[in-house]
Amino acid sequence: MTLCELPLGALHALAIVLYMGTLAAVYSAIRASGHRAYRKTFLFSMLAAAVNFMPASGLGRCFVLFTRHETLLPVMERFISLPLWAVIGPAAVMTAVNAALFIRMERRIRRELSARSVCEGLDQLPDGVSYSLPDGFPKLVNDQMQRICNTAFGVGVADTEKLRERLQKRDLLPGCSVDEREGNLFLCLPDGSVWQLVERTVTVGKNELTEIIAYDVTQRYRDLLELEERTRRLEEVNRQIREYDRRMDRIVREKEILAAKIRLHSNLGQCLLAIQGYLTGGGDDRETVTRELADTVSLLRSNTVEEHTDDKLYALNEAAKTVGVEIRIHGELPPQWKDVIEVAIHECLTNTVKHAGGRLLEVTVRQEENAVTVELTNDGNPPKGPVIETGGLKNLRALVENRGGRMTVESKPAFRLVLRF
């Protein structure tokens, strides 16, 4: 059977099949064009495309002429007189062989690591990746980085240097912003996503490339903002608490002073009334008036002494309260060494606040048969190493030894100052 004996419908269908074989061969050639190892496959695919295209084109032309009832050219008449197997046979063989080569090539491509497979893998990453030359020319950019740049700048990655300049100038599209925190650069996009941009230089062979990676840190960035807001509110609450404590101390002192003044005023009034009654002859006797007057004078003296007291231990306790430290004394301070012990308490209080961060300073006094031992400890952080006696501790040691005592300083397992007189 020759081609001219086929019905017009069969002739048309055969042309379409051959055209499809041509397209399949062209696709196979395109896939093989990026691999040197598949150069033969590329050449065979191009040959298969030609073998399918030429009869497909001839059949298509004949179909058009038959439809229009036009006369065929001599070349077309010789072509249409060919046997059916002479046209279909070579095309079918070439297509089958090309299909086998294509399947083999695809399997090998999937099993081996190539530049194309690396690019496809990078395009699947959720983070943006870009590699460019020092002049800004991009060598490799994945799809995610392209999407980020299109959203922020309105253009893709064509020159990383220009994009970096626009980022430094904050030249971004509306709805985008840049936030820099502790040396980290965060790019905020209109959809609410936040990307941390990390840049470094890598060496590939003899070339130096600039690597830019955009990490999706949306949730971490929100947590950071929330933490900063909580810290700010906590600092404000602490400030209000400290202000409240200062006001309460002042109110308590003013209340105590007011109560003392009221008490003194009442006693003075009663004393004056008693004196007036005695002088007019209608009040108490002289002994009663004298006793009331003596009580009032004693009360005045006690309050005067209390208001102008110079007790250093009291001052230390008041100072400790203002910095949130409690001084707890176990035992009684011996009078002959009280001034030295007060200096030691002052020095340990300073160290507790400045170095240990403690809230409790304990002073333990032990009376022995022929000696007195004073131990000072705190609940703060222990020293990181041996305590070097400089400044206050050095002066305290000189004071203790001049008074005939001994001083020992320990750092493990916790700070411990021992005075022995």
C-alpha positions in Angstrom: 0.0 0.0 0.0 1.3 3.4 -1.0 0.6 6.8 0.7 -1.6 7.9 -2.1 -4.0 5.0 -1.5 -4.7 6.2 2.1 -7.9 8.1 2.8 -7.5 11.8 3.5 -8.3 11.3 7.2 -5.6 8.6 7.6 -3.1 10.9 5.8 -3.9 13.7 8.2 -3.6 11.5 11.2 -0.2 10.1 10.0 1.1 13.6 9.6 0.1 14.5 13.1 1.8 11.4 14.6 5.0 12.3 12.7 4.8 15.9 14.0 4.5 14.6 17.6 7.5 12.3 17.1 9.4 15.4 15.9 8.5 17.3 19.0 9.5 14.4 21.3 12.9 14.2 19.5 13.4 18.0 19.9 12.6 17.8 23.7 15.1 15.0 24.1 17.7 17.0 22.3 17.1 20.0 24.6 17.4 17.8 27.7 20.7 16.3 26.5 22.1 19.7 25.4 23.3 20.6 28.9 25.3 17.5 29.5 28.6 16.7 27.7 28.2 13.0 28.5 25.0 12.9 26.4 26.4 14.5 23.2 25.6 11.3 21.2 22.1 11.3 22.5 21.7 14.9 21.4 22.9 14.2 17.9 20.7 11.1 17.5 17.7 13.1 18.8 18.3 15.8 16.2 18.5 13.1 13.5 15.3 11.5 14.7 13.6 14.9 14.6 14.7 15.3 11.0 13.5 11.8 10.0 10.1 12.6 11.5 9.8 16.1 10.4 10.5 15.7 6.7 7.7 13.1 6.0 5.4 14.9 8.4 5.9 18.1 6.4 5.4 16.3 3.1 2.2 14.6 4.3 0.9 17.9 5.6 1.5 19.6 2.3 -0.1 16.8 0.3 -3.2 16.9 2.6 -3.6 20.6 2.1 -3.3 20.3 -1.7 -5.7 17.3 -1.8 -8.2 19.3 0.2 -8.0 22.3 -2.2 -8.1 20.0 -5.3 -4.8 21.5 -6.5 -2.2 19.7 -8.7 0.8 18.1 -7.0 4.3 19.0 -7.9 6.4 16.1 -9.5 8.4 15.8 -6.3 5.3 15.6 -4.2 3.9 13.0 -6.6 7.0 10.8 -6.3 6.8 11.2 -2.5 3.1 10.2 -2.3 3.8 7.1 -4.4 6.2 5.7 -1.8 5.1 2.6 0.0 3.7 3.1 3.5 6.4 1.1 5.2 9.1 3.3 3.6 7.8 6.4 5.5 6.5 4.9 8.7 9.3 2.4 9.2 12.3 4.7 9.6 10.3 7.2 11.6 9.0 4.5 14.0 12.5 3.0 14.4 14.2 6.3 15.1 11.4 7.4 17.5 11.7 4.1 19.4 15.4 4.2 19.7 15.3 7.9 20.7 12.7 7.1 23.4 15.0 4.4 24.8 18.0 6.7 24.9 15.8 9.4 26.5 14.6 7.1 29.3 18.2 5.9 29.9 19.4 9.5 30.0 16.7 10.6 32.5 17.5 7.8 34.9 21.2 8.6 34.9 20.5 12.3 35.4 18.3 11.5 38.4 21.1 9.4 40.0 24.0 11.7 39.4 24.8 15.2 40.8 25.0 17.9 38.2 24.8 21.6 37.9 21.1 21.3 36.9 20.3 19.1 39.8 22.0 21.5 42.2 19.9 24.4 40.7 16.7 22.4 41.0 17.6 21.5 44.6 18.3 25.1 45.5 15.0 26.1 44.0 13.2 23.8 46.4 14.8 25.5 49.5 12.5 27.6 51.7 15.3 30.2 52.1 16.7 32.5 49.6 20.2 31.8 48.2 22.4 34.0 46.0 26.0 33.7 44.8 27.6 36.5 42.8 31.0 37.8 41.7 32.6 40.7 43.6 31.3 43.1 40.9 27.7 42.1 41.6 27.1 39.8 38.6 25.0 36.9 39.8 26.2 33.4 39.2 23.5 31.4 41.0 20.1 32.7 42.4 17.3 30.4 43.5 13.6 31.1 43.0 13.0 32.2 46.6 15.6 34.9 46.5 14.1 36.1 43.2 10.7 36.3 44.8 12.1 38.2 47.9 13.9 40.8 45.7 10.9 41.2 43.4 8.7 41.9 46.4 11.1 44.3 48.1 12.7 46.1 45.2 10.4 45.4 42.3 13.2 43.7 40.3 14.9 40.4 40.4 18.6 39.7 41.2 20.5 41.2 38.2 23.1 43.1 40.2 23.7 42.4 43.9 25.8 45.6 44.3 22.9 47.8 43.2 20.5 45.9 45.4 22.9 46.3 48.4 23.0 50.0 47.8 19.2 50.3 47.7 19.1 48.3 50.9 21.5 50.6 52.7 19.5 53.7 51.4 16.3 52.0 52.5 15.0 52.4 48.9 12.3 49.8 49.1 8.8 49.4 47.8 5.9 50.6 49.9 5.1 48.2 52.8 8.7 46.9 53.1 11.1 48.0 55.8 14.5 47.1 57.2 15.3 46.6 60.9 18.8 46.4 62.1 19.4 44.8 65.6 22.7 44.0 67.2 24.4 43.8 63.8 21.7 41.6 62.2 19.7 42.9 59.2 16.0 42.0 59.0 13.9 42.6 55.9 10.2 42.9 56.6 7.8 42.3 53.7 4.2 43.4 53.2 2.9 39.8 53.7 4.2 39.9 57.3 7.2 37.6 56.6 10.6 38.6 58.0 13.9 37.6 56.4 17.3 37.8 58.1 20.0 38.6 55.5 23.4 37.1 56.1 26.3 37.9 53.8 29.8 36.4 53.6 32.6 35.7 51.1 33.3 32.1 50.0 36.1 30.8 47.8 35.2 28.3 45.0 38.3 27.2 43.2 40.2 30.3 42.3 37.1 32.6 42.4 35.8 34.5 45.4 32.0 34.7 45.5 29.6 36.8 47.6 27.1 34.5 49.3 23.8 36.1 50.5 21.3 33.9 52.3 17.8 35.1 53.4 16.5 33.0 56.3 12.8 33.0 57.2 12.8 34.2 60.8 9.2 35.5 61.0 8.3 33.7 64.2 11.6 34.4 65.9 11.4 38.1 65.0 7.9 38.3 66.5 9.1 36.6 69.7 12.0 39.0 69.9 9.7 42.0 69.6 7.4 40.5 72.2 10.3 39.9 74.6 11.6 43.5 74.1 8.1 44.8 74.9 7.8 42.7 78.0 11.3 43.8 79.1 10.3 47.4 78.6 7.1 47.0 80.6 8.9 45.1 83.4 11.5 47.9 83.6 8.6 50.4 83.9 7.0 48.3 86.6 10.2 48.1 88.5 10.7 51.8 88.2 7.2 52.4 89.6 7.9 49.9 92.4 11.1 51.7 93.4 9.3 55.1 93.3 6.5 53.6 95.4 9.0 52.3 97.9 10.7 55.7 98.2 7.3 57.4 98.6 6.3 54.8 101.3 9.5 55.4 103.2 9.0 59.1 103.1 5.3 58.7 104.1 6.2 56.4 107.0 8.9 58.8 108.3 6.6 61.7 108.0 3.9 59.8 109.8 6.2 58.9 112.6 7.5 62.4 112.9 3.9 63.7 112.9 2.9 61.2 115.6 5.9 62.3 117.7 5.1 66.0 117.3 1.5 65.3 118.2 2.6 63.4 121.3 5.0 66.1 122.3 2.4 68.8 121.7 -0.1 67.0 123.9 2.4 66.5 126.7 3.5 70.1 126.6 -0.1 71.2 126.6 -0.9 69.0 129.7 2.2 70.3 131.4 1.4 73.9 130.8 -2.2 73.4 132.0 -0.8 71.7 135.2 1.5 74.7 135.8 -1.3 77.2 135.2 -3.5 75.3 137.6 -0.8 75.2 140.2 -0.1 78.9 139.9 -3.7 79.8 140.2 -4.1 77.5 143.2 -6.8 75.3 141.7 -4.7 72.5 140.2 -2.5 69.7 141.4 0.1 70.0 144.1 3.7 70.9 143.4 5.1 67.4 143.3 2.6 66.3 140.7 3.4 69.3 138.4 7.1 68.7 138.9 6.8 65.1 137.9 4.8 65.9 134.8 7.3 68.6 133.8 10.2 66.1 134.3 8.4 63.5 132.1 7.9 66.0 129.3 11.6 67.1 129.4 12.7 63.5 129.3 10.5 62.8 126.3 11.9 65.9 124.5 15.5 64.7 125.2 14.7 61.1 124.0 13.3 62.4 120.7 16.1 64.8 120.2 18.7 62.1 120.7 16.7 59.7 118.4 16.5 62.4 115.6 20.3 63.2 115.9 21.6 59.8 116.6 25.1 59.0 115.2 24.8 55.2 115.4 26.9 53.8 112.5 25.1 50.4 112.6 21.7 52.1 112.3 23.1 54.0 109.3 24.3 50.8 107.7 20.9 49.2 108.1 19.2 52.1 106.5 21.7 52.2 103.6 21.2 48.4 103.1 17.5 48.8 103.0 17.8 51.4 100.2 19.7 48.9 98.0 17.4 45.9 98.9 19.8 44.1 101.2 19.1 42.8 104.7 21.7 42.8 107.4 21.0 40.0 109.9 23.2 40.0 113.0 23.4 36.9 115.2 24.8 37.6 118.6 25.9 40.9 120.3 28.7 43.0 119.0 31.5 43.4 121.6 31.8 47.1 122.5 35.6 47.2 122.4 35.7 46.0 118.8 32.3 47.4 117.6 33.8 50.1 115.4 36.1 47.6 113.6 33.2 45.2 113.0 31.1 48.0 111.7 33.8 48.8 109.1 33.8 45.1 108.1 30.0 45.1 107.8 30.3 48.2 105.6 32.9 46.6 103.3 31.0 43.3 103.0 27.8 45.2 102.3 29.5 47.0 99.4 30.9 43.7 98.0 27.5 42.0 98.4 25.8 44.6 96.2 28.7 45.3 93.8 30.1 41.8 93.1 27.9 39.1 94.6 24.5 40.5 93.7 23.2 39.2 97.1 20.2 40.2 99.2 21.2 39.0 102.6 24.3 39.8 104.7 24.7 37.6 107.8 26.9 38.6 110.7 27.5 35.8 113.3 29.2 36.7 116.5 30.5 33.9 118.7 31.8 34.6 122.2 34.5 32.2 123.3 36.4 31.9 126.6 39.4 34.0 125.5 38.4 35.3 122.1 35.6 36.7 119.9 35.0 35.4 116.4 32.9 37.4 113.8 31.9 35.6 110.6 30.4 37.5 107.7 28.7 35.7 104.7 26.2 36.6 102.0 23.7 34.7 99.8 25.1 36.1 96.5 27.2 34.5 93.8 30.5 33.0 94.9 33.7 34.6 93.7 35.0 33.3 90.4 38.5 33.0 91.7 40.7 33.8 94.8 39.8 37.2 96.4 42.5 39.7 95.9 42.6 42.1 98.8 42.8 45.6 97.5 41.2 48.8 98.6 38.7 48.3 101.3 39.7 44.7 102.3 43.3 45.8 102.4 42.5 48.7 104.7 40.3 46.5 106.8 43.1 44.0 107.4 45.4 46.7 108.5 42.8 48.0 110.9 42.1 44.6 112.4 45.8 43.7 112.8 46.5 47.1 114.4 43.8 46.3 117.0 45.4 42.9 117.7 43.1 40.8 115.6 43.3 38.4 112.7 41.4 38.4 109.4 40.8 35.5 107.1 39.1 35.7 103.6 37.8 32.6 101.9 36.3 32.3 98.3 35.3 28.6 98.2 32.6 27.3 98.3 31.3 30.8 99.0 32.6 34.2 100.2 33.4 34.2 103.9 35.2 36.8 106.0 36.3 35.8 109.5 37.6 38.3 112.2 39.1 36.9 115.4 39.9 39.1 118.4 
